[in-house]
């Protein structure tokens, strides 16, 4: 069997709010609660399992999502509509700009818990 990523835990201050933010921006559905987690499933079966972690200092993590050109446009529109600042690069030093690496488009933005989320059209 080939090794595949199945899920990753996303630490948050409020698992419901964090899952709703990510799902809302990405145009996905918030899944069912599963034990201590609220899940958001990707098209390839990988899930983000959001967990409330009130006793942890939440370390910034990076999550990248490969999307189509049409999905990128829709996601960027939702980012703008939500008043979330987006950036061209991972250093978050070019606000309100996208990148055009490898012939595609990409943008970075922060979740309310401080995680850096990336959407890109070419891997």
C-alpha positions in Angstrom: 0.0 0.0 0.0 1.3 3.5 -0.8 1.6 5.9 2.0 -1.1 8.6 2.0 -1.8 11.5 4.4 -5.1 10.7 6.1 -5.6 13.7 8.4 -3.9 16.3 10.4 -4.9 17.9 13.7 -5.3 21.7 13.6 -5.0 23.2 17.1 -7.3 26.1 17.7 -8.9 28.2 20.4 -12.4 27.1 19.3 -12.7 24.1 17.0 -16.1 25.0 15.7 -15.1 28.6 14.8 -11.8 27.4 13.2 -13.5 24.7 11.1 -16.2 27.1 10.0 -13.6 29.7 9.0 -11.5 27.3 6.9 -14.6 25.6 5.4 -16.2 28.9 4.6 -13.2 30.4 2.9 -12.4 27.2 1.0 -16.0 26.6 -0.1 -16.2 23.3 1.8 -18.6 21.8 4.4 -17.9 21.4 8.1 -18.1 17.7 8.8 -19.4 15.9 11.9 -17.9 16.1 15.3 -15.7 13.1 15.8 -14.6 12.7 19.4 -12.7 15.9 20.3 -12.5 17.0 16.6 -14.6 18.9 14.1 -13.6 17.7 10.6 -13.3 19.4 7.2 -12.7 16.9 4.4 -10.7 17.7 1.3 -11.5 16.2 -2.2 -8.7 13.7 -1.9 -10.0 12.3 1.4 -7.6 14.0 3.7 -9.3 15.7 6.7 -8.4 18.7 8.8 -9.4 17.7 12.3 -9.9 20.9 14.3 -9.4 20.5 18.1 -9.9 23.1 20.8 -6.6 23.4 22.6 -7.2 25.9 25.5 -4.0 25.0 27.4 -1.6 25.1 24.5 0.2 28.1 23.0 -0.9 27.5 19.5 2.1 27.2 17.2 1.7 28.7 13.7 1.4 26.0 11.1 1.2 26.2 7.3 -1.5 24.4 5.3 -1.5 24.5 1.5 -4.5 23.7 -0.7 -4.2 22.9 -4.4 -7.3 24.4 -6.2 -8.5 25.0 -9.8 -8.4 28.4 -11.4 -12.1 28.8 -10.8 -11.9 27.7 -7.2 -9.0 30.2 -6.7 -11.1 33.0 -8.0 -14.0 32.0 -5.7 -11.7 31.6 -2.7 -10.0 34.9 -3.2 -13.4 36.5 -3.5 -14.5 35.0 -0.1 -11.2 36.2 1.4 -11.8 39.7 0.2 -15.5 39.6 1.3 -14.4 38.5 4.8 -12.0 41.4 5.1 -9.0 39.0 5.5 -5.7 40.3 4.3 -4.0 38.1 1.7 -0.4 38.1 0.6 1.7 37.0 -2.4 4.4 35.1 -0.4 4.9 33.0 2.8 6.6 35.9 4.6 3.3 37.8 4.5 5.2 40.9 3.2 3.2 41.7 0.1 -0.3 42.5 1.2 -3.3 42.4 -1.2 -1.2 40.7 -3.9 -1.0 37.2 -5.4 1.9 35.3 -6.9 2.2 33.7 -10.3 4.7 30.9 -9.6 5.1 28.0 -12.0 2.5 29.5 -14.4 -0.2 29.4 -11.8 -1.5 31.7 -9.0 -1.2 31.6 -5.3 -2.1 33.5 -2.2 -1.5 33.2 1.6 -3.7 34.3 4.4 -3.9 33.8 8.2 -6.6 32.0 10.1 -8.0 33.5 13.3 -5.7 31.2 15.2 -2.6 32.4 13.4 -2.1 29.5 11.0 -0.9 30.4 7.5 -3.2 29.0 4.8 -2.1 28.9 1.2 -4.2 28.4 -2.0 -2.3 27.6 -5.2 -3.3 26.5 -8.7 -0.1 24.8 -9.7 1.9 22.5 -7.4 
